[in-house]
Amino acid sequence: MPAPAPAPDGSPARATAPGYRPGRTLRLRVEARRQLRRRRTMIVAALLAALPFILIAAFAIGGTPNGEGRNGPTLIDTATASGANFCATCLFVSAGFVLVVPVALFCGDTVASEAGWSSLRYLLAAPVPRTRLLAVKLTVALGFSAVALVLLPAVALVAGTVAYGWGDLELPTGGALASGEALPRLAVAVIYIFVSQLVTAALAFWLSTVTDAPLGAVGGAVGLTIVGNVLDAVTALGRWRDVLPAHWQFSWADALQPTMEWSGMLQGTSVSVSYAIVLTALAFRGFRTKDIVS
């Protein structure tokens, strides 16, 4: 049997089985179906869907929110004014931490879980190209993260409308946004929250490629996100806080102003995307030459 001809760059060619197509290995829909059937996916979806009803019950027990004990009015003060207000309140109370956890979970549990199950080397021996393995898993993880970030405000909008009625979005600083204008503004807020979470997603994904422990990748991403929030609270850092993704995490609130302000969201987007690109590149570069033993 004749040896395979050398590649154009002079390196020895790799023999492949007839009909083998790297692009047809590990299909997106197959990976998405696997992740959808996992118990942790169902638990996350149930918890996110339950959070609005927990808040409704809390308001029913505690009464109408007010600004006592705070420095100024917040979205919580207008939570029961309408369904749109309740949706904005759910975003306000969850964007800083609650929505971080599912993003870290979906992206940090990608490669590390396969290593923990000792199935990663069998996937690569299938053979699935390493770059395609990471690309498919990251795409599915980001897709599930996006669904999680949409699920909470969607359920909150429906539940809030049933509980408090449909109406304008009342602003805590005064004024209101008509219901027809409030929905696009809320959509912009959700999109920005997803973009701001790309840092956590990329960090969790990178950690997932360097450890065999899924909890280590997820916990590391959540822990470093908390550290970023703590550093942002240190006002002595001055303008150094501008390079922290946490400094811009609530810029989505600028979309819920009488006149939408884009500057904060644009700066936050540039910081988040920059970190995400670097961390994702590190994940692909490191995994490409990593010795897989599990």
N, C-alpha and C positions, 0 to 999 in steps of 0.2 A: 504494500500500500504506500503510495508516494506521500512524502512529508508535506504538510501544508506550506504554502508559499509564504515567505516573510512579508510582514506588513510594510506599507510604503515608507514608514519611518526607519526601517531596518531592524526593528525589534521582531522577535519570533512570533509568528501568528499563533493564536489559540484555536485549537480544534473545537468546533461546536457541533452539537447533534443536529441532524437534518430537521428543519422546521422550527428550530429554537428561535424565538423572538423575545429579546429581553423586555421589550415594551408591553408584552402580553402577560408578564408575570405579575402576581400580586395586584389584581385589579382593584380599583378604587371601591367599587360596589361590594367586593368580597370583604375588604378590610372594614368598610363602613358597617356591613352586616354583622361582622364579628364583634365590633365595638358596641353596636346597638344592643346586642343580646347580653352584654356583660351586666352583672348585678349592680356594679357601681354606677353605670350610666342611668339605670332605672332609679336608683336611690337619689342621685343628684337631681334628676328631673322632678321627682316627687317632692324633694325639699324645696326646690325653687318655686314650684307651683303652690306649695303650701304656705310660703312666707307671706304673700298678700293677705291670706285669710287669717293668719296669726296677727297681723297688724290690725286688720278690721276688728278682730275680737278684742285686741288691746285697747283700741279707741272706744269700743262699745263699753268696756269695763271702766276705763279711766276717764271717759268723757271727752269733750272737744279739746283738742290740743291748744295750748297757749304758749306765750313766750316767756313765762316765768322761769327764772333761773338761768337765762341765756343773755348774751350781750346784745342780741338784736334778733329781728325776725328771720325765720328760716322757712324752707318749704314745708316743714312739719306743721307749722302753725296754720297752714291752709290745706292740710291733708284731706279733710272731710268736705271741702267745698264742692268738689266734683270728681268724676272718674279720672279726668286728666290730672287734677291736682294729686290724687292718690297715687297715680302712676309715677308722677315726678317725685313724690315722697319716697316711694319704694326704691327708685334709683338713687336718691340721696342717701338713704340709710344703708344701701347695699354695695354701692360702687367702690367704697374704700376697702372692703375686705370680703364680703360675702361673694361677690362676683369674681374675686381673685381666685378663690379656692377651686371652682370647677375648671377654670382655664389652666391652672397649675396641674390639676388632676389629669385632665385629658391629654395635655402635652407632656407631662412628666412621666406618665404611665405608658408611653408608647413603646420605646425600645427597651427600657429597663424591665418591663413586665415580661417581654419575650425572653430576655436573659434570665430573669428569675424563674421562668418555667422551663429553662434549658431547651427552648425551641428556637432560639435565635440562629444558632449554627445550622440547624436543619433548614431554616428559611433560606439562608445564604447558600446552602448546598443544593437547593432545588433545581437550578440556581437562580436566585433573585439578585440582580446587581445591587450593590450597597447604596449607590446614589438613588436608585429607584425605590428601594426599601424605605429610606429616610423621607424621600419626597412624598410617597404615598401616605406614610404614617403621619407626617406633619400636616398634609392637606386634610386628612380625615380628622385629625385632632383639632385643627383650626375650625373646621366645619362644625364639629360638635360644640366647640367653645362658642361660636357665633349663635348657634341654636340656643344654648344655655342663656346667653346674654339677651336674646330676644324673648325667650320664654317668660322670664320674670316680669318685664314691663307689659307684655301682652296679657298675661293672666291678671296683672294688677289693674290694667285698664278696664278689662271686662268686669272683674269683681268690684272695682271701685265704682263703675257706672251703675251696677246693680244696687250697690249699697248706698251710694250718695247721689246718684243721678248724673245725667249728662249735662254739661254746661261749659262755660268758659274756664280757661285756666287762670285762676286768680294768682297774682304775683305777690309775694310777701312784702315787697317794698311799695306796693300800691299799683293800681292798674290791673289790666287783665288782657289775655290773648283770646281772641275768638276761637271757638272750638275747631273751626275749619283751619285755622292757622296753627293751633296748638299741636295737632297731630304731626305735621311735618317737622315742627321744632323738636318734638319728642323723638322722632326718628333720627334727626341729626344728633341728638344727645346720645342715643343708643349706639349709633355708628362711631361716634367719637370715643365712647367708653370702650368699644371693641378695639379700636386702634390703640388706645392708651394701654390696653392689656397685652399688646403684642410683645412688650418687654418681658412680662411674666411668662408668656407662652414660649418665647425663644429661650429664656433662661431655663425653664423647666425642661424644654426639649434638649438643650445642650447637656444639662445634668443627666438626662435620661440616657445619653450616649456614653457617658463616662462612668456610670455606676450600674451595678446589677440589682440594686435595691430601689424599687419604685417609690417607696415611702421616702427614701433619701432624696430623690429627685424632686418629688412634690413638696416635701417639707423644706428642702433647701430653697426652692423658688419662693414659697410663701414666706419663709423666714427672711430672705434677703429683701423681699418686698416690704415687710414690716420694718426692717432696718432703714430702708429708704424713706418710709413715712416718718420715722423717728428723726432722721437727719434733717428732713425738711422742716421739722418743728423747731430746729435749732436756728433761731433767727440770727445768731452771731455769724453764721456762715455767709450771710449777705447774698451777693449775686452768685455764689457757688451753688446755691440751691436751684438756679435756673437749669443746671445740667442734670438735675434729678427728675426722673419720670414722675415721681410722687408729687412734685411741685405743681404739676399741671393736671393732676387726675380729676379735679373738679371743675376744670375749664368748660366742661359741657354745660354747666349752669349758665354760661353766657348765651346759650341758645334760647334760654327761657327768660329773656329780658325784652322790654318793649321794642328795643332795636337790637337785633342780633349783632353780637360782637365776635369777630372771627380771629382776632390777633392771638388770643390765648390758646385757642384750639389749634391754630396753625403752628405755633411754637411747640405745643405739646406733641403734635403729630410728628414734627421733625425730630424731636428728641426720642420719642418712642420708636419710630421707624429706624433711626440710626442705630440705636442699641440692638434692635431686633435683627437687623442685617448682619451686624458684627457677630452676635451670638449664634445665629443660624449658620454663618460661614464657619465658625469654629466647630460647630457640631458636625457639619459635613466633612470638613478637613480632617478632624480627629478620627471620625469613624471610618473614613476611607482606608486608613492604615492600621486600624486597631486590631489587635490579636483577639479573635473571638474564641473563647474557651467555654462558653455556656450557651 
